[in-house]
């Protein structure tokens, strides 16, 4: 089943890099402003659909947070440890 995700990033360059990576893997990606109810360091988010069962394969070092989108609600799936 295909699910929708939203990733936030630490930097603009990280968002652009991740966008290129997803597109090279055949995913349709939309870069957009981070929704107001979510925080982000750079203000850019990548919204994409994926049917990968193990979402950990979609995590990169550039991602600050990864959310699953269900019925217009955001569920936090991953957050980088900032220690």
N, C-alpha and C positions, 0 to 999 in steps of 0.2 A: 504494500500500500504506500502510495506517495504521500509524504508529509511536507509541510512548509516550515522553513526555518528562517531565523534572522540572526545574523552575527554582527556584533559590534567590535570595534578595533581600537587599539591604542593610538594609531597614527593613520593619516591619510594614505601614506605609501603602503602601509599594511593592508588597507582596504583594497587598494588598486591591485596589489600583488595577489591577494586572495581571489579577487574577481577574475584575474587572468588565469589563475590555477583552476578555478571551477569551470570556466569556459573551455579550457584545454581538455577537461574531462567530460565535456559534452553537456554540462548543466546550463540551464537558462538562469541568469543572475540579473537582479536589478539592484544597482547602488542607489541609495536613498538616504534622506535625513533620518537620524535615529528618532523613533517616536518619543514624544515628550515624556511619557511615563517611564521610559528607560533611560539610564544614564550612559554616557560614552565619553571617552577622552577626546576623540577627534570629530564626533558628530556625524560620521558616515556609517551606514549599516549596509550589509549585503543580504538581500532576501532571495531565497532559492528553494526549490523543491528537490526532494531526494527520497528515494525508496530504499536506501541503504539501511540495513537492520542495525548495524553497529555504527552509531553516529560518531564514535571516537575516531573513526577513520577520516572524518571531515574536520577535525581539530588541527589548527596550525598554531605556530608560535605567535602569529600576529593577532589572533582572536583574543579579545578581552572577555566577552561573554557570548554564549550561544543559547538562543531561545527556540523552543518549539512553538508554533502558532496554531492554536486550536480555537475556532469560532471567535476570532478577533482578540483572543486572550494570549498573553505571552507566558510561557512556563520556562523558567530558568533550567537549562540542562547542563550547562558548564560555565564555570567562572575561573579565570586564571588566578592562581595563588600569587599574591603580591608580596610575599615574604622575602 
